Amino acid sequence: MALQFQDKRNLAQNQFFLDKVEVALVQAALAIASEDPAAKDHDRRVSLAREVLIDSPGWARRMALAVAVSLETSDKDAAEIDRADIVDDAALSAQVAAIWGAFLTPPVTP
């Protein structure tokens, strides 16, 4: 059975999940910091990467619900949300990469 809204909220507040989200965020931030400067939205992406590296626990809390909501958890149930391995690392990293753009500050228009 797929996780319901409250289950996903509970997952987002689970400390094991938050710890894994934090590691995935730092990993993504380090990769973004070294990406090609010609990449789309590079300056905004690097700005967020710096913020994540400065306060990774805070950003993990900010992004955890978006990650939990966007994860494919159809084969999991609510009883499993207290386990650290409910989501594998590769899937978590992929979701962090997928939602990164949603947290960028709006571009400055001249």
Beta strands, then each sheet from edge to edge (+ up, - down):
end
